[in-house]
Amino acid sequence: AAAAAAAASAFPSPAVVRARPLDDFRRAGLSQRKAEYVRAVADAFDTTLTDDALHAMDDDDVVDVLTRIRGVGTWSANMALIFAMARADRFPLGDLGVRKGIRALYYPALGAKQLPSVQQCAAVADKWRPYRSFGTLFMYRAANRLAVAAPPPAKRSRKRK
């Protein structure tokens, strides 16, 4: 609960988000559509949703409620559960960073160009229950560590005629 409170305090209130012109979000690097999605989330929290109501729900109900908001999909709902609500047992099936981490730690023979299937990732994550969120965080770390440790691509030499 403390982690969720700290995460929540790092974001502006829905009223502040709603008061900002969409162009402000565009200048910050969001596409028009993403800016509209951010506004839709703020609208939902300013009119029908509350933090307390979400925190009282089980994980699947939170996903159901959040994915009713325009622009919020299952991946985004899982990220909210993991990072903003500090829920312990969520797994973002299909997440590229997680799949890269699972490849590095569980399927290194696949090589750099192939990822484990969604089914393979689900089987690995099943062993982490009821702490799949922590496994997810470790997979992000493994994927990022490999990306940092990878040597830069070799420069191609150009032959001049």
C-alpha positions as CSV (number, residue, x, y, z in Angstrom):
1,A,0.0,0.0,0.0
2,A,2.9,2.4,0.8
3,A,4.4,1.8,-2.7
4,A,1.1,2.4,-4.3
5,A,0.7,5.7,-2.4
6,A,4.1,6.8,-3.3
7,A,3.5,6.0,-7.0
8,A,0.1,7.8,-6.9
9,S,1.7,11.0,-5.4
10,A,4.2,11.1,-8.4
11,F,1.3,11.8,-10.8
12,P,-0.8,14.9,-11.3
13,S,-4.5,14.7,-10.2
14,P,-7.1,13.9,-12.9
15,A,-8.3,17.5,-12.6
16,V,-4.9,18.8,-13.4
17,V,-4.6,16.5,-16.4
18,R,-8.0,17.4,-17.7
19,A,-7.2,21.1,-17.4
20,R,-4.2,20.8,-19.7
21,P,-4.7,21.3,-23.4
22,L,-4.0,18.3,-25.5
23,D,-1.2,20.3,-27.3
24,D,0.8,20.2,-24.0
25,F,0.8,16.4,-24.2
26,R,1.8,16.6,-27.9
27,R,4.7,18.9,-27.0
28,A,5.8,16.4,-24.4
29,G,6.1,13.8,-27.2
30,L,2.7,12.0,-27.2
31,S,0.8,11.4,-30.3
32,Q,-2.7,12.9,-30.6
33,R,-4.2,9.5,-30.0
34,K,-2.1,8.9,-26.9
35,A,-2.9,12.3,-25.5
36,E,-6.6,11.5,-26.0
37,Y,-6.1,8.3,-24.1
38,V,-4.3,10.1,-21.2
39,R,-7.3,12.4,-21.1
40,A,-9.7,9.5,-21.1
41,V,-8.0,7.9,-18.1
42,A,-8.2,11.3,-16.3
43,D,-11.8,11.6,-17.2
44,A,-12.6,8.2,-15.8
45,F,-10.8,8.9,-12.5
46,D,-12.4,12.3,-12.3
47,T,-15.9,11.0,-12.8
48,T,-16.4,7.3,-12.0
49,L,-13.3,5.6,-10.7
50,T,-11.5,6.1,-7.4
51,D,-8.2,4.7,-6.1
52,D,-10.0,3.2,-3.1
53,A,-12.5,1.4,-5.3
54,L,-9.7,0.0,-7.5
55,H,-7.6,-1.1,-4.5
56,A,-10.7,-2.9,-3.1
57,M,-11.1,-5.0,-6.3
58,D,-9.4,-8.2,-7.1
59,D,-6.9,-8.1,-10.0
60,D,-9.2,-9.5,-12.7
61,D,-11.9,-6.9,-11.8
62,V,-9.3,-4.1,-12.0
63,V,-8.3,-5.3,-15.5
64,D,-11.9,-5.4,-16.5
65,V,-12.6,-1.9,-15.2
66,L,-9.5,-0.3,-16.6
67,T,-9.8,-1.9,-20.1
68,R,-13.2,-0.3,-20.5
69,I,-11.4,3.1,-20.7
70,R,-10.6,4.1,-24.2
71,G,-7.0,3.4,-25.0
72,V,-6.3,1.1,-22.0
73,G,-5.6,-2.5,-22.9
74,T,-4.7,-5.5,-20.9
75,W,-0.9,-4.7,-21.0
76,S,-1.6,-1.2,-19.6
77,A,-3.9,-2.6,-16.9
78,N,-1.2,-5.1,-15.9
79,M,1.4,-2.4,-15.7
80,A,-0.9,-0.4,-13.4
81,L,-1.4,-3.5,-11.2
82,I,2.3,-4.1,-11.0
83,F,3.8,-0.6,-10.7
84,A,1.0,1.6,-9.3
85,M,-0.9,-0.8,-7.2
86,A,2.0,-3.1,-6.1
87,R,0.0,-6.3,-6.8
88,A,2.2,-9.4,-6.4
89,D,0.9,-11.9,-8.9
90,R,0.5,-10.3,-12.3
91,F,2.2,-11.4,-15.5
92,P,2.0,-9.4,-18.7
93,L,1.8,-12.2,-21.1
94,G,3.4,-11.3,-24.4
95,D,5.4,-8.4,-23.1
96,L,8.6,-8.0,-25.2
97,G,10.9,-7.2,-22.3
98,V,9.6,-10.1,-20.3
99,R,10.0,-12.5,-23.3
100,K,13.6,-11.2,-23.8
101,G,14.4,-11.8,-20.1
102,I,12.9,-15.3,-20.2
103,R,14.9,-16.0,-23.3
104,A,18.1,-14.9,-21.6
105,L,17.6,-16.9,-18.4
106,Y,15.5,-19.9,-19.6
107,Y,16.0,-20.4,-23.3
108,P,19.5,-19.0,-24.2
109,A,19.8,-21.6,-27.0
110,L,17.2,-19.6,-29.0
111,G,19.7,-17.0,-29.8
112,A,19.3,-13.3,-30.2
113,K,16.8,-13.4,-33.1
114,Q,14.2,-15.7,-31.7
115,L,12.0,-15.3,-28.7
116,P,10.3,-17.9,-26.6
117,S,6.6,-18.4,-27.4
118,V,3.9,-16.9,-25.3
119,Q,3.1,-20.5,-24.2
120,Q,6.7,-21.1,-23.1
121,C,6.7,-17.8,-21.2
122,A,3.4,-18.7,-19.5
123,A,4.8,-22.1,-18.4
124,V,7.8,-20.4,-16.9
125,A,5.7,-17.8,-15.1
126,D,3.4,-20.4,-13.7
127,K,6.2,-21.6,-11.5
128,W,6.5,-18.1,-10.0
129,R,2.9,-18.0,-8.6
130,P,1.9,-16.3,-6.4
131,Y,4.7,-13.8,-7.1
132,R,4.7,-13.4,-10.9
133,S,5.0,-9.6,-10.6
134,F,8.4,-10.1,-9.0
135,G,9.4,-12.5,-11.7
136,T,8.3,-10.0,-14.3
137,L,10.5,-7.3,-12.7
138,F,13.5,-9.7,-12.7
139,M,12.9,-10.5,-16.4
140,Y,12.9,-6.7,-17.2
141,R,16.2,-6.5,-15.3
142,A,17.6,-9.5,-17.2
143,A,16.6,-8.0,-20.5
144,N,18.0,-4.6,-19.7
145,R,21.2,-6.0,-18.4
146,L,21.7,-7.9,-21.6
147,A,20.9,-4.9,-23.7
148,V,23.5,-2.8,-21.8
149,A,26.1,-5.6,-21.9
150,A,25.7,-6.3,-25.6
151,P,28.6,-4.9,-27.7
152,P,27.6,-2.3,-30.3
153,P,26.9,-3.6,-33.8
154,A,30.0,-3.7,-36.0
155,K,30.3,-0.9,-38.5
156,R,30.0,-1.9,-42.0
157,S,32.9,-0.9,-44.2
158,R,32.0,0.8,-47.5
159,K,34.1,-0.1,-50.4
160,R,34.6,2.8,-52.7
161,K,34.8,2.2,-56.4
